Amino acid sequence: MTGLNKKEAIFNVVLELIVKHDLHSILMSDVAKHADVTAETIYHYFRNKDELIHALFVRHKERMNEILFKNDDSGRLFKDRFRIFYLLLFNHYTDNKNEFIFLEQFVNSQFVNTISRADLQKLDQPVYDFIRKAVFTQVLRDISPKILISMIMGSAYALVRLQLSREYNISISELETAFMVCWDGIKRI
């Protein structure tokens, strides 16, 4: 296994273990065992569990930015771009349950404090730029981008939680309706 593959295996095992246990209960020895690497290999890449979890979060945020914006076309109407963003967010997390569970646990744990405010801002910058431009061009309500993003993510994440709970299967038309409800709440009237 190459170095990159070992690191990916470690990240993937951490995501799997979080679902079985929780973020705080993960032991480095379990990560090594399930990733089929030695503990020394893990410590070659990460000084400790905090650094491993931090690196996994950074990797996750960078990948999400790529997923959400790699095909974004600024020439399209913002509503269409926002719809794509919203649906990509929902679909990615419903297809990648482990990542969503990790994100939820990370942001609600002390691990979130391992990331500086400047680093977090850098990771969130593409989303903020996306929303700020729409506020500036008067497509979205003149509300703090932080509030708008909280409303958008809160809506999408609530739907992801509902879908992943298996209590309810959200149809495509219901997802489109949910998007429109979110859109109607943030668009400039």
Secondary structure, DSSP 8 states (H G I E B T S, - for coil): --HHHHHHHHHHHHHHHHHHS-GGG--HHHHHHHHTS-HHHHHHH-SSHHHHHHHHHHHHHHHHHHHHHTT--TTS-HHHHHHHHHHHHHHHHHH-HHHHHHHHHHHTSGGGGGS-HHHHHHHHHHHHHHHHHHHHTTSB-SS-HHHHHHHHHHHHHHHHHHHHHTS----HHHHHHHHHHHHHHHB--
